[in-house]
């Protein structure tokens, strides 16, 4: 069962409330997405730690309802 882009965004924002999230459906199949997540919570974290935080927010849906996620994370300017 595919996962809707709005559901991905909702899950991320529940865990990272200040996050700015942009989701793009890469194939139009609801199964392959790109996500760009900006959050002050990422400050001082490595890129791997930032990605782990996002994957954790997805609550086990990676590899199941969500097959592929090309992920970019960053700290907002001035944070």
C-alpha positions in Angstrom: 0.0 0.0 0.0 1.5 3.3 -1.1 1.9 6.3 1.2 0.5 9.7 0.5 2.8 12.7 0.4 0.7 14.6 2.9 1.0 11.6 5.3 4.8 11.7 5.1 4.7 15.5 5.8 2.3 15.0 8.7 4.5 12.4 10.4 7.6 14.4 10.0 6.0 17.6 11.4 4.6 15.6 14.4 8.1 14.7 15.4 9.8 17.9 14.2 7.2 20.6 14.8 9.3 23.5 13.4 10.2 21.6 10.2 9.7 23.0 6.8 8.9 20.0 4.6 8.7 19.7 0.8 7.7 16.3 -0.6 8.0 15.4 -4.3 6.5 12.2 -5.8 9.3 11.2 -8.1 7.4 8.6 -10.2 3.8 9.5 -9.6 3.3 6.1 -8.0 3.0 7.1 -4.4 6.0 4.9 -3.6 9.1 6.9 -4.5 9.5 10.3 -3.0 12.1 13.0 -2.4 11.9 15.0 0.8 13.6 18.2 1.8 13.4 18.9 5.5 14.7 22.0 7.2 14.6 22.1 11.1 16.5 23.9 13.8 16.5 20.5 15.7 19.2 19.4 13.2 21.7 22.0 14.6 24.9 20.3 15.8 23.8 16.9 14.3 25.6 15.0 11.6 23.9 14.4 8.3 23.4 10.8 9.3 21.9 11.8 12.6 19.5 14.2 10.8 18.4 11.5 8.4 17.9 9.0 11.3 15.6 11.6 13.0 13.5 11.8 9.9 13.4 8.0 9.4 12.3 7.6 13.0 9.5 10.1 12.5 8.2 7.9 9.7 7.5 5.3 12.3 8.6 2.2 10.5 7.0 3.0 7.1 10.3 3.1 5.3 10.7 -0.1 3.2 7.0 -1.0 3.8 4.4 1.6 2.7 7.2 3.9 1.6 9.6 2.1 -0.7 12.1 4.9 -1.5 12.8 8.3 0.0 15.6 10.6 -1.4 16.2 12.7 1.6 17.9 16.1 2.0 18.1 17.8 5.4 19.4 21.1 6.6 19.5 23.6 9.5 17.7 26.9 8.7 20.0 29.9 8.2 20.6 31.8 11.5 19.7 28.8 13.7 
